[in-house]
C-alpha cells in the first residue's frame, strides 16, 4: 500500500510539472469590480464588510466570547493586591500623549476606514491601545468607575447586536444607496459597520484590560 501512495504522489507531482496553470484574464480587474459593487475605494473593507460579511459576523462574535471567557476564567481568582503602574512623570506624560494620538487615529480609522487604509478592527485596536495607555497611568478604581458610569458594558453588547442586525439585513439583499464614490457618506451600510466594529473592539478591550488589572495587577 505504501508504494501506491508513493506512485500517486509522483503522478501528482508530474501533473503539476506538465500541465500549466490557465492564463489569468488580465482584462478583468478584481479590485475594480469590488470598488464598483461596494461603492467604496478601499477594496479590503469591501471584502471584509461585504463579500465575506458572513465570516466577519462570527469574528465579532468570537471577540465577544473571548472577553466573556476572560471574565469567566478569572472570576474565581483572588484580586491582585499590588497594581503595577507608571509612577515617574515623564513616562506618564508620554503614555497619555500616546493615548491621545491613538484615540485620534482610532476615530479617523473608524470614520474614514472605507475611503483609505483602515477600518473598524484597526480603529478598535487603536482605541484599545489608548485605553491601555491611560490604564497604566491612572487609578484602577477611577477606570472602573468611568466604565460603569458610562455603561460601557451595555454599549458593547448593543453595538454587537446592531452590527448583527445590519449584517443580516445586508446579507438578505437590502442595501442603502452607495452615494458618490470617495465621499464620506458613501458605501451604503459599510461606514456604519466600521464604526460599530470599532466601538465593539475598543470597549471589549477596555473590559479585558480592567479584568487583567483587577486579577493580575499587570496588563
N, C-alpha and C positions, 0 to 999 in steps of 0.2 A: 504493500500500500504506500510505503514511503516513496518508491520510485514513481508512482502515479502522480503524487504531489509535486515531485521534482520536475517531471515531464510537463505537467500543467503549468508550473511556474516558468519554465524555459519557453514554452509555447506562447505564453502571455507576454514575456519579455521580447520575443522575436516579433510578435504582433505590433508592439509599441514601436519597434525599430523600422519595420517595413511600411506600416500604414501611417501616413502623415495625418496630422490634425487638419480638419477643414479650415480653409482660409476665412478669417472673420470678414463680415460685411462692414467695410470702413465707411460706407455711405450712411450708415445708421449710427447716431451718437446716443448712447445710453444716458449720458448726462443731460443732453438737450431734451430728451424725452421725459426725464424726471422733472426737470425745471418746468417744462410745458404742462405736465399733468398736475403738478403740485402748486404751481404759481409762486414758488419761492426760489431765489437764486442759489441757496445753499442746498446742494443735492444730497449731502449727508443727512441733513434734517428731514428732507423729503423721504429718504429711505426709512429713517427711524420712526417718524411720526405719521407716515402714510403707507408706504409699500410694505413695511413689516410692523405695522402698528399692533397687530395681534401679539407679536413677541414682546413689544415694548410694554404692553399692559402687564404682562406677567413679570417683567423686570422690575416694574414699580412695586408690584405686589410682593416680590421676593425681598426687596429692600425693606418693605414694611414688616415682613415676617422676621427679618434679621434683627431689626430694632426691638421688636417684641420678644424675640428669643434672648437677646442680651439682658433685657429686664427680667425675664423669667429665670434664666440660669443664675443670675447674680442675686436674686431676691432672697435666697436662703443664707447668703454670706453676711458676716458681720460688717457694718460700715467701718471704713478705714479711719483711724483716729487722726493721722497726720496727712494734711493736704500739701503736696509739693507744688510751689508756685514761684514765679519770679519775684524777687524782693528788691533787686537793685534798680534804681530809677532809669538808667539808660536802657536796660532790657525791657522795662515796662513801656517806655515811650516808643521804642522800635516795634514792639509787639502790637501796640494799639495803632500805630501808624500803618503797619502791615494789615491789621484788621480793617481799617478804614478803606485802604486800597482794594483789598479782597472783596469787601462788601460792594464797593462801587463797580468793580469788574463783574461781580455776580449779577448785579442789576442790569448792567449793559448786556451781558450774555443772555439773560432771560428775555429782555425786551427785543433785542435785535439779533437773536440767535438764528432766525430764519433768513436773515439777509447777509450775514457774514459768519466766519467760523465761530462756533459756539453752540449754545443750545441749553435745554433745561438741565441735563445732567451736569454739564460743566458749570453752569450757573449755581446749581445746588452745592457742588463741591467747593466753589469759591465762597459761597455763603457759610457753609460749614467750617471752612478754614478761618473765616473771620470770627465766627463764634468761638472756635477753639482758641484762637489767639487772645480773645477777651477773657476766656475762662481761666487761662493760666496766669492772668494778671489781676484777677478780681476775686472777690469773696464768693465761695461756692453757694452760700446762703443767699447772696444777692442775685446770683444767676438763677437759682431755683425759684426765688420769689418772682422774678420777671417772667420766667417760664410759666408759672401758674397764673400770674396776674393777667397776662395777655392770652391765656387759654391756648398755648401753643400746641398742646396735645390734641385739642379738638380741631384746630385749624389743619393740623397734619392729616387727620383722618378725613376731614371734609374735602381737602384737596385731592386725596386719593379717590374718594367716591365720585367727585365731579369729573376727574380725569377718566375714570372707567365709563361713566355715563356718556361723556362726549365721544370717547373712543368707540363705544358700541354704536352710537348714532352714526358716526363716520363710517364704520365698517358696514353698516346697513345701507350705505349709499347716499345718505343725506349730507351734503356739504354746504358750507357757507360760500358766498361769492369769493373768488380768488382776488379780486381787485387788480390794481395795477402792479405789474411785476417790478420789484425793487422798492415799492413803497412800504412804509412802516406797517400800515394796516392792509396786509395782503396775505395770501396763502390760506385763506379760509380759517379753519379752526386750529391750524398749526401754531400760531403765536400763543393762543390760549393754552394749548397743551404744553408748550415750552415753559410758560410761567407756572403752571400747576406742578410740573415736574420739579422745577427749581424750588418752589415753596416746600414741596414734599421732602426733597433730599436735604434741604437746609434745616428744616425743623426736625427731621428724623436724626440728622447728625447732632443737633443740639440735645435731643433726648439721650442719645447714646453717650455723648460727652458727659452729661450730668450723671449718668449711671456709673460710668467708669471712675469719675472723680469721687463719687459717694462711696463706692465699694472698694476701689483700688488706690485712691489718693493720688493717682497719676494718670495722665492721658495715655 
